Amino acid sequence: MSDMATEIVGTYEGLEYDAVTENVYGKVTKPDKVAVLADVRHKLDAGLGNELMKKRRDLIDAAKDGLHKHEYSYELIIMGALFMSLGAKISDEDMQYMRQATSGITCSEGITLLDIGWRGPGQRQFLAALDHYTPGTPRNFSERSCHACGKTKVDIGRALLRCSRCSSHAPGWLCDKECQRSAWSDHKKVCGPPRDNGKFVMLNV
C-alpha cells in the first residue's frame, strides 16, 4: 500500500501515508491536511486517477498466474476504495472492472487461519459502495454496513439494526429482517458473545 500511496500523492514532499489514511477515514484534525487531500483529489480528477487505474488493470490483464492476478486485483480494489474515500472521479469502465475483479478474490465468510482476501461482509460493503457511489461525495468505509447486503445508513436512509444476540463489542449490523434472514446461515457461525475458553478470541467483523 505504501508504494501505491506514493504514486497517488506524487511529488508531495513530507506527506506521510499515515496522514492520508487518517484523513480518509474521517479523522481530519488539521486544515493543512484537508488542503493536501483536496489537492490530491483534484489531481486524481484531472487524469492521474485514470492513469493509475489503467496501470493496475494492465498488470491484471498481463498476469500469467493466479497469484499475481489476485494480488493486482486486490491492489486495484484498495485503490478504488481510496479514490471513493476521497470523493474522486472514477470512470464507468473502471467501476465495472472493479466489480469483475471483486469476484476473482478469495472470499471467506468465517474465520480463517490465513487472513487473506475478502471476508464476506467486507466484499458486500465494497460492492454496495460501487453501486451507490457518487463522485464528489467521499465514501466512508468505516461506517457500519449491513452484513447481508453491505449497505450503510446513507444508502438506506436510516440507521442499521444491531443483531440482539451479538456482543456489543463486535455486533452484526443489518438493514432489516429480510437481510437478517438472508445472512443468518453465515452470521450464526459468529453470532453471540465471544466465548472465554482461556484462549485468544477471534472475531469475524
Secondary structure, DSSP 4 states (H G I P E B T S, - for coil): -HHHHHHHHTT-TT--HHHHHHHHTT----HHHHHHHHHHHHHIIIIIHHHHHHHHHHHHHH--SHHHHHHHHHHHHHHHHHHHHHT----HHHHHHHHHHHHTS-EESS--SS--SEEHHHHHHHHHHHHH--TTS---TTS-B-TTT--BHHHHTSPPEEPTTS-TTS--EESSHHHHHHHHHHHTTT-SSPP-SSS------
